[in-house]
């Protein structure tokens, strides 16, 4: 087949257009990979809505709450926070809760008023809440995403936590076990750090503090103010003496969150077995793969407070979690929270299986000297990586909600930390995701267009 001069010119012009489109796609993809923009959809439609956790917070409040936005007009949170506070005020009226008196102060234009507010508890730009001589302050940074734009999910969580702190005499403390090679809870690495989890818990009114077990001490190194203990990916095993103390502490109403290491049981196997949670005999590999070879699951328990608000409308991401096998133990109620479709066992039956990768257990506690009856609770997750920054800071997954709801259930907080009312679209991803996007837009799409043009030109010829 020979092409005429007109066909050659048409074909070369079309090829040049495809090449220019490929260059533009490469540049746009590189720009998005560098900037990772966030598109806020919360202002679309009828306005911001509150999550179940936000509404539950309001049912526990009463009286008058004075709220003052101490934000400059150019702040990206100035206008949307006003809409959020009006949504809180309306939801509080509907729930017969507290009455909100909302005021706005621009610290750059009203220096005198801003100075008086700083004397009353404002620590800079942010939102100040006052009630009956108490105050709670939400800094501007808690209203924004790490990229510096308004984040409706972060803002609602932070304001709801401030409202809850006004109704509590003291804040909650959550212990983070150290001394066994555990990662730091304030690590800021965008992939493997846990600073996102720390910020999420602080927004819930919980304060993380490092704890080292001392079995020789009367309290074992666990202060009475610690409402729950987190054991996250220890590198070295928990000793038998420490394990015996933790078992006794749980029997007296302790609350434990375990996120297992990638290999071994770190001495936690016998402890969890006493609570009806046994490690699988082999690490399960997710059958469904997404970005970064992680497993995607939406198999969540709809009858447990930890996952009730997430079931059916949220998805979790796991890398290679350990399988957790629920077992029957007298007096212990064991509930699989999250299940994952797993690849078949090598050499075994060639069918996919559904295994539990997060389990909750509860047992009635002994009556202590103060006659308080507090049931012991345990939440175990088959890997610690699910709560790392790579997933917790990504609003496209519910990993943060799972961790927050687990701590809320362990510490006895009402409501759920699920951010189901936030409308946020995040354009972003890890290095692997951006490489795949690059190959798709720079190679796949132009190749498909060139193939289509070649077939069309051949038919016309």
Secondary structure, DSSP 8 states (H G I E B T S, - for coil): ----HHHHHHHHHHHHHHHHHHHHHHHHHHHHHHH--EEE-TTSTT-----HHHHHHHHT--SEEEEEEE--TTSTTHHHHHHHHHHHHHHHHHTT--EEEEEEE-TTT-HHHHHHHHHTT--SSEEEEEETTEEEEEEGGGGB-TTSSB-HHHHHHHHHHHHHHHT-SS-EEEEEEESSS---TT---TTT--HHHHHHHHHTTEEEEEEE--TTSTTTT--TTEEEEEEE--SS---HHHHHHHHHHHHTT-EEEEE--SSS-TT-HHHHHTTTEEEEEEE--BSS--GGG-EEE-EE-SSSTTTTTTTTT--EEESS-EEEEE---TTEEEEEEEEEEE---TTS--S-EEEEEEEEEEE-----TT-----EEEEEES-SGGGSHHHHT-TTS-HHHHHHHHHHHHHT--S----TT--EEE----HHHHHHHHHIIIIIHHHHHHHHHHHHHHHH-
